[in-house]
Amino acid sequence: MRLNVLRGSLAAGLILALAGITGAQAATPPAQPAEGPGGVGDRKATIVKRLLGRGTATTFAFHAGGAAPEAGRPVAVFLHGWGVVNPQSYGGWIDHLTRQGWLVLYPRFQEVNRTRPADAPGIADTLVKAALADLASDPDAKPDLSRVALIGHLAGAPIAFDMAAGAKQQGLPVPKLIFAAAPGGIASGPKSRGITLSELPSIDPSTLLITMVGDKDTRAADLAAKRLLREASAVPIERKLFVRALSDDHGFPALTATLAAPAGTDAAYDGGAIKPGPEPKDAAKDAPKPPPFRWSADMALTGEQQTLVSQINIARVDALDYLGFWKTFDIAAAAAFAGSDANAMKNNPRLADMERWSDGWPVKRLSVETPRLVAPAAQAGTPSANTRKR
């Protein structure tokens, strides 16, 4: 008996020792670039964090401290996934954007378990319009309404497309770019749970549309991404791009491109620690009372949604973020603001490149495709029939 126990202990020790050696020798992912697309940006900047609005109708605003450039700051409206109301879940990306000079608006368009998906797009429109009005005369924020980009993750992606479609009607700035990361949460019919798409053909034809997904949990995100691109029918094909991030386990930690991959937690952006400013002296004292609350089943997070929110809330920043999602957005924004199209992006050699593991092995490159937007009934059964790869 003692001999068997001793053998077991020796075997366990050997396994642990080998695991330690393997971990010590494993290649590490590439570091974040110091500058350029996906880069670190201004590390010395102090980030201003503000909460605009009152009660649950609030928008977080983030920008670098000090006076804005003479031209103002480009505006990134960050539309969160369903149930992900705390900006710290995307804190890594928000920090990157602010240090690159952006004014980031994070409208909290959902009160968890109390907001219907059908109401979320209208709430988001109202919050963004109010936030831009609040910041219009602020010399430090100074939003440049000629340079506006919408970022949407999961259910935030169809909300971004809805916002762009109704921008002129709602008195919102027309975005130059919509960047949809792992889109989802679209209602399949008028009575189904999810975000109902508005008249997407109303999206301005000059808008650059980028959808980006990972290679894990692909089917739902692929279908949603291509549906959004297809239904924005007024935007020409040369202004649309479908990008896929590929998982890579060559080194440690492995890079896994899941639905949660666009998130990256940074506690410095915890919304609970950001308090609203003092109420303006001329604020109305007798605000109208909201209508009576009526609960409906689609307000509650499903089990799958709860699991996904948990994954998002613990997601770490890695090379898929700064060399994948962040870099692709940065390149897309530069192209959109310069009036370039998706072909210019595809011709940029930095777009697909994911650099190298520490041992020199290349990280799997991004797959960059011009979508072939065929109606679902006419689609062939294979993915290659629906896209034209780079």
VEXDREN-2710 file (C-alpha; in Angstrom, 1 decimal):
% VEXDREN-2710
k/r/px/py/pz
1/MET/0.0/0.0/0.0
2/ARG/2.8/2.4/1.0
3/LEU/4.7/1.6/-2.2
4/ASN/1.6/2.4/-4.3
5/VAL/1.1/5.7/-2.5
6/LEU/4.8/6.5/-3.0
7/ARG/4.6/5.7/-6.7
8/GLY/1.4/7.9/-7.0
9/SER/3.1/10.8/-5.3
10/LEU/6.2/10.5/-7.5
11/ALA/4.1/10.4/-10.6
12/ALA/2.0/13.4/-9.5
13/GLY/5.2/15.3/-8.7
14/LEU/6.7/14.4/-12.1
15/ILE/3.6/15.6/-13.9
16/LEU/3.6/18.9/-12.1
17/ALA/7.3/19.4/-12.7
18/LEU/6.9/18.7/-16.4
19/ALA/3.9/21.1/-16.5
20/GLY/6.0/23.8/-14.9
21/ILE/8.8/23.2/-17.4
22/THR/6.4/23.3/-20.3
23/GLY/4.7/26.5/-19.0
24/ALA/8.1/28.1/-18.5
25/GLN/9.2/27.3/-22.0
26/ALA/5.9/28.2/-23.8
27/ALA/6.0/31.0/-26.2
28/THR/4.2/34.2/-25.1
29/PRO/1.9/36.3/-27.2
30/PRO/3.1/39.5/-28.8
31/ALA/3.0/42.7/-26.7
32/GLN/0.9/45.7/-27.5
33/PRO/2.5/48.1/-29.9
34/ALA/3.8/51.3/-28.4
35/GLU/2.0/53.4/-31.1
36/GLY/-0.2/53.2/-34.2
37/PRO/-3.3/51.1/-34.7
38/GLY/-3.9/49.0/-31.6
39/GLY/-1.1/50.8/-29.8
40/VAL/-0.7/52.0/-26.3
41/GLY/-1.2/55.7/-27.0
42/ASP/-0.6/58.4/-24.4
43/ARG/0.2/56.6/-21.2
44/LYS/0.8/59.8/-19.3
45/ALA/-2.7/61.1/-20.0
46/THR/-5.1/61.5/-17.1
47/ILE/-8.5/60.1/-18.1
48/VAL/-11.6/62.1/-17.2
49/LYS/-14.5/59.9/-16.2
50/ARG/-18.0/61.4/-16.1
51/LEU/-21.5/60.2/-15.5
52/LEU/-24.1/62.3/-17.4
53/GLY/-27.8/62.2/-16.6
54/ARG/-29.7/61.0/-13.6
55/GLY/-31.1/57.8/-12.2
56/THR/-30.9/54.9/-14.6
57/ALA/-31.0/57.2/-17.7
58/THR/-27.3/57.8/-17.7
59/THR/-24.3/57.8/-20.1
60/PHE/-20.7/57.4/-19.1
61/ALA/-18.2/59.8/-20.9
62/PHE/-14.5/59.3/-21.0
63/HIS/-11.7/61.4/-22.5
64/ALA/-8.1/62.5/-21.9
65/GLY/-7.7/65.4/-19.4
66/GLY/-7.0/68.9/-20.6
67/ALA/-8.3/71.0/-23.4
68/ALA/-9.3/69.2/-26.6
69/PRO/-7.5/69.8/-29.9
70/GLU/-8.8/72.7/-31.9
71/ALA/-10.7/70.4/-34.2
72/GLY/-12.3/68.6/-31.3
73/ARG/-12.3/65.0/-30.3
74/PRO/-13.6/62.2/-32.5
75/VAL/-16.6/60.5/-30.9
76/ALA/-16.9/56.7/-30.3
77/VAL/-20.3/55.6/-29.1
78/PHE/-19.8/52.3/-27.3
79/LEU/-23.0/50.1/-27.3
80/HIS/-22.6/47.3/-24.8
81/GLY/-23.7/43.7/-24.9
82/TRP/-27.1/42.7/-23.3
83/GLY/-26.6/42.7/-19.6
84/VAL/-23.1/44.3/-19.7
85/VAL/-24.0/47.7/-18.2
86/ASN/-20.8/48.4/-16.4
87/PRO/-18.1/50.0/-18.6
88/GLN/-15.3/48.2/-16.7
89/SER/-16.1/45.1/-18.7
90/TYR/-14.8/46.9/-21.8
91/GLY/-12.3/49.0/-19.8
92/GLY/-9.3/47.9/-21.8
93/TRP/-10.8/49.1/-25.1
94/ILE/-12.2/52.3/-23.6
95/ASP/-8.8/53.1/-22.1
96/HIS/-7.1/52.5/-25.5
97/LEU/-9.6/54.8/-27.2
98/THR/-9.2/57.6/-24.8
99/ARG/-5.5/57.5/-24.9
100/GLN/-5.7/57.7/-28.7
101/GLY/-7.6/61.0/-28.3
102/TRP/-11.3/59.8/-28.6
103/LEU/-14.3/61.0/-26.6
104/VAL/-16.0/57.7/-25.6
105/LEU/-19.7/57.7/-24.8
106/TYR/-21.1/54.6/-23.1
107/PRO/-24.9/54.9/-22.9
108/ARG/-26.4/52.6/-20.3
109/PHE/-29.5/51.8/-22.4
110/GLN/-30.5/48.9/-20.3
111/GLU/-31.6/48.4/-16.7
112/VAL/-31.0/44.7/-16.2
113/ASN/-34.1/42.7/-15.9
114/ARG/-36.3/45.8/-16.2
115/THR/-35.7/46.9/-19.9
116/ARG/-37.3/45.3/-22.9
117/PRO/-35.0/44.7/-25.9
118/ALA/-37.5/46.4/-28.1
119/ASP/-37.1/49.6/-26.1
120/ALA/-33.3/49.6/-26.0
121/PRO/-32.6/51.3/-29.4
122/GLY/-34.9/54.3/-28.6
123/ILE/-33.3/54.6/-25.1
124/ALA/-29.8/54.6/-26.6
125/ASP/-30.8/57.3/-29.1
126/THR/-32.2/59.5/-26.3
127/LEU/-29.1/59.0/-24.1
128/VAL/-26.6/59.8/-26.8
129/LYS/-28.5/62.9/-28.0
130/ALA/-28.6/64.2/-24.4
131/ALA/-24.9/63.4/-23.7
132/LEU/-23.8/65.2/-26.9
133/ALA/-25.9/68.2/-25.9
134/ASP/-24.4/68.2/-22.4
135/LEU/-20.8/68.1/-23.8
136/ALA/-21.3/70.5/-26.8
137/SER/-19.9/73.5/-25.0
138/ASP/-17.3/71.7/-22.9
139/PRO/-13.8/72.7/-24.1
140/ASP/-12.2/69.6/-22.7
141/ALA/-14.7/67.1/-24.3
142/LYS/-15.5/69.1/-27.4
143/PRO/-17.1/66.4/-29.5
144/ASP/-16.4/66.6/-33.3
145/LEU/-19.7/65.6/-34.8
146/SER/-18.2/65.2/-38.2
147/ARG/-16.1/62.3/-36.9
148/VAL/-18.5/59.8/-35.2
149/ALA/-18.1/56.1/-35.0
150/LEU/-20.4/53.5/-33.5
151/ILE/-19.0/50.4/-31.8
152/GLY/-21.5/47.6/-30.9
153/HIS/-20.9/44.3/-29.2
154/LEU/-23.4/41.5/-29.3
155/ALA/-26.9/43.1/-28.9
156/GLY/-25.1/46.5/-29.1
157/ALA/-24.3/45.8/-32.8
158/PRO/-27.9/45.8/-34.1
159/ILE/-28.6/48.8/-31.8
160/ALA/-25.7/50.6/-33.5
161/PHE/-27.2/49.8/-37.0
162/ASP/-30.6/51.1/-35.8
163/MET/-29.0/54.3/-34.4
164/ALA/-27.3/54.9/-37.7
165/ALA/-30.5/54.2/-39.7
166/GLY/-32.5/56.8/-37.7
167/ALA/-29.7/59.3/-37.1
168/LYS/-31.1/62.1/-39.3
169/GLN/-34.6/61.6/-38.0
170/GLN/-33.6/61.6/-34.4
171/GLY/-31.3/64.6/-34.7
172/LEU/-28.1/62.6/-34.1
173/PRO/-24.9/62.9/-36.1
174/VAL/-24.6/60.6/-39.0
175/PRO/-21.7/58.1/-38.2
176/LYS/-18.9/57.6/-40.6
177/LEU/-18.2/54.1/-39.3
178/ILE/-20.2/51.3/-37.7
179/PHE/-18.0/48.6/-36.1
180/ALA/-20.0/45.5/-35.1
181/ALA/-18.0/43.1/-32.9
182/ALA/-19.5/39.6/-32.5
183/PRO/-23.0/40.8/-33.3
184/GLY/-26.1/39.0/-32.0
185/GLY/-29.3/39.5/-30.1
186/ILE/-31.4/40.2/-33.2
187/ALA/-35.1/39.4/-33.0
188/SER/-36.1/36.8/-35.5
189/GLY/-39.6/38.1/-35.8
190/PRO/-42.0/40.8/-34.4
191/LYS/-42.9/38.7/-31.3
192/SER/-39.5/37.1/-30.6
193/ARG/-37.0/38.1/-28.0
194/GLY/-34.2/40.5/-29.2
195/ILE/-33.4/43.8/-30.9
196/THR/-35.8/44.5/-33.8
197/LEU/-34.0/46.0/-36.8
198/SER/-35.3/49.2/-38.1
199/GLU/-35.1/50.3/-41.8
200/LEU/-31.4/49.6/-42.3
201/PRO/-31.6/50.7/-46.0
202/SER/-31.8/54.3/-44.4
203/ILE/-28.2/54.0/-43.4
204/ASP/-26.2/56.7/-45.2
205/PRO/-24.4/55.2/-48.3
206/SER/-21.1/56.8/-47.3
207/THR/-20.9/54.8/-44.0
208/LEU/-18.1/52.3/-43.6
209/LEU/-19.5/49.0/-42.2
210/ILE/-17.2/46.5/-40.5
211/THR/-18.4/43.3/-38.9
212/MET/-15.9/41.2/-36.9
213/VAL/-16.4/37.8/-35.3
214/GLY/-14.2/35.1/-33.7
215/ASP/-13.9/31.5/-34.9
216/LYS/-15.5/30.1/-31.8
217/ASP/-19.3/30.1/-31.4
218/THR/-19.3/31.2/-35.0
219/ARG/-22.7/30.3/-36.5
220/ALA/-24.9/32.9/-34.7
221/ALA/-22.4/35.7/-35.0
222/ASP/-21.8/34.9/-38.7
223/LEU/-25.5/35.0/-39.5
224/ALA/-26.0/38.2/-37.6
225/ALA/-23.0/39.9/-39.1
226/LYS/-24.0/39.1/-42.7
227/ARG/-27.6/40.0/-42.1
228/LEU/-26.6/43.4/-40.8
229/LEU/-24.4/44.0/-43.8
230/ARG/-27.0/42.7/-46.2
231/GLU/-29.9/44.7/-44.9
232/ALA/-27.9/48.0/-45.0
233/SER/-28.6/47.8/-48.7
234/ALA/-27.9/51.4/-49.6
235/VAL/-24.3/51.1/-48.6
236/PRO/-22.3/49.8/-51.5
237/ILE/-20.3/46.5/-51.2
238/GLU/-17.0/48.3/-51.4
239/ARG/-17.8/50.0/-48.1
240/LYS/-18.4/46.7/-46.3
241/LEU/-16.0/44.2/-44.7
242/PHE/-16.3/41.0/-42.8
243/VAL/-13.3/40.1/-40.5
244/ARG/-12.7/37.0/-38.5
245/ALA/-10.2/36.6/-35.7
246/LEU/-8.7/33.1/-35.4
247/SER/-7.9/31.3/-32.2
248/ASP/-4.3/30.2/-31.7
249/ASP/-2.9/27.9/-29.0
250/HIS/0.7/27.9/-30.2
251/GLY/1.8/29.5/-26.9
252/PHE/0.6/30.4/-23.4
253/PRO/-1.8/31.9/-22.6
254/ALA/-3.7/30.7/-25.7
255/LEU/-5.7/33.2/-27.8
256/THR/-9.3/32.1/-28.0
257/ALA/-11.7/34.1/-30.2
258/THR/-15.0/33.6/-28.5
259/LEU/-18.1/35.8/-28.3
260/ALA/-16.5/37.4/-25.2
261/ALA/-13.2/38.2/-26.9
262/PRO/-13.9/41.9/-27.6
263/ALA/-14.3/42.5/-23.9
264/GLY/-11.4/43.1/-21.5
265/THR/-11.9/44.1/-17.9
266/ASP/-10.2/47.2/-16.4
267/ALA/-11.4/48.0/-12.9
268/ALA/-10.3/51.6/-13.4
269/TYR/-13.5/52.0/-15.4
270/ASP/-15.8/50.6/-12.8
271/GLY/-19.1/52.5/-13.3
272/GLY/-20.0/52.1/-9.7
273/ALA/-17.1/54.4/-8.7
274/ILE/-18.1/57.2/-11.2
275/LYS/-20.6/59.6/-9.6
276/PRO/-22.7/62.2/-11.4
277/GLY/-21.8/65.8/-11.2
278/PRO/-23.8/68.5/-9.4
279/GLU/-27.3/69.1/-10.8
280/PRO/-27.5/72.3/-12.9
281/LYS/-29.1/75.3/-11.1
282/ASP/-31.6/75.7/-13.9
283/ALA/-32.6/72.0/-13.9
284/ALA/-36.3/71.3/-13.8
285/LYS/-37.5/70.5/-10.3
286/ASP/-40.7/68.7/-11.2
287/ALA/-39.6/66.0/-13.7
288/PRO/-42.4/64.1/-15.2
289/LYS/-43.0/60.7/-13.5
290/PRO/-42.2/57.7/-15.6
291/PRO/-45.1/55.4/-16.7
292/PRO/-45.9/52.5/-14.3
293/PHE/-43.4/49.7/-14.6
294/ARG/-44.8/46.5/-16.2
295/TRP/-42.6/43.4/-16.3
296/SER/-42.4/41.1/-19.3
297/ALA/-40.5/37.9/-19.7
298/ASP/-38.1/39.3/-22.4
299/MET/-36.6/41.7/-19.8
300/ALA/-35.0/38.8/-17.9
301/LEU/-31.6/37.4/-18.9
302/THR/-31.8/33.8/-20.2
303/GLY/-29.4/31.2/-18.8
304/GLU/-27.2/31.5/-21.8
305/GLN/-27.1/35.3/-21.5
306/GLN/-26.1/35.1/-17.9
307/THR/-23.3/32.7/-18.7
308/LEU/-22.0/35.0/-21.5
309/VAL/-22.2/38.1/-19.2
310/SER/-20.2/36.2/-16.6
311/GLN/-17.5/35.4/-19.3
312/ILE/-17.4/39.0/-20.5
313/ASN/-17.0/40.3/-16.9
314/ILE/-13.9/38.3/-16.3
315/ALA/-12.4/38.6/-19.8
316/ARG/-8.8/39.7/-19.9
317/VAL/-7.1/41.9/-22.4
318/ASP/-4.8/40.0/-24.8
319/ALA/-3.4/40.1/-28.3
320/LEU/-6.8/39.4/-29.9
321/ASP/-7.9/42.7/-28.4
322/TYR/-5.1/45.1/-29.3
323/LEU/-3.9/43.4/-32.5
324/GLY/-7.4/42.2/-33.5
325/PHE/-10.5/44.2/-32.5
326/TRP/-8.8/47.4/-31.5
327/LYS/-6.4/47.6/-34.4
328/THR/-9.1/46.8/-36.9
329/PHE/-11.3/49.5/-35.5
330/ASP/-8.4/52.0/-35.5
331/ILE/-7.6/51.3/-39.2
332/ALA/-11.3/51.4/-40.1
333/ALA/-11.8/54.8/-38.4
334/ALA/-8.8/56.3/-40.1
335/ALA/-10.2/55.0/-43.5
336/ALA/-13.7/56.2/-42.7
337/PHE/-12.7/59.7/-41.6
338/ALA/-10.4/60.0/-44.7
339/GLY/-13.3/59.0/-47.0
340/SER/-11.6/55.8/-48.0
341/ASP/-13.4/52.5/-48.5
342/ALA/-13.0/48.9/-47.4
343/ASN/-10.7/48.1/-50.3
344/ALA/-8.2/50.6/-48.8
345/MET/-8.4/48.7/-45.6
346/LYS/-7.8/45.4/-47.3
347/ASN/-4.7/46.8/-49.0
348/ASN/-3.3/47.9/-45.7
349/PRO/-0.6/45.2/-44.9
350/ARG/-1.0/45.8/-41.1
351/LEU/-4.7/44.9/-41.0
352/ALA/-4.5/41.1/-41.2
353/ASP/-1.0/40.8/-39.5
354/MET/-1.2/39.6/-35.9
355/GLU/2.6/39.7/-35.4
356/ARG/4.6/36.8/-33.8
357/TRP/4.8/34.7/-30.6
358/SER/7.9/35.2/-28.6
359/ASP/9.6/32.3/-30.3
360/GLY/9.2/33.9/-33.7
361/TRP/6.2/31.8/-34.8
362/PRO/3.5/33.9/-36.5
363/VAL/0.2/34.4/-34.8
364/LYS/-2.7/33.3/-37.0
365/ARG/-3.6/36.2/-39.2
366/LEU/-7.1/37.8/-39.4
367/SER/-9.3/36.5/-42.2
368/VAL/-10.5/39.6/-44.2
369/GLU/-13.4/39.1/-46.6
370/THR/-15.5/41.2/-48.9
371/PRO/-19.0/39.8/-48.1
372/ARG/-21.1/38.3/-50.9
373/LEU/-24.5/39.3/-49.6
374/VAL/-26.9/36.7/-50.9
375/ALA/-30.4/36.5/-49.5
376/PRO/-30.8/33.6/-47.0
377/ALA/-33.1/31.6/-49.3
378/ALA/-30.6/31.7/-52.1
379/GLN/-27.5/30.9/-50.2
380/ALA/-25.6/27.8/-50.9
381/GLY/-24.9/25.5/-48.0
382/THR/-21.2/26.2/-47.6
383/PRO/-19.5/29.3/-46.1
384/SER/-17.4/29.7/-49.2
385/ALA/-20.5/30.4/-51.3
386/ASN/-21.3/33.5/-49.1
387/THR/-18.0/35.3/-48.9
388/ARG/-15.1/36.3/-51.2
389/LYS/-11.9/36.0/-49.3
390/ARG/-9.0/38.3/-49.5
END
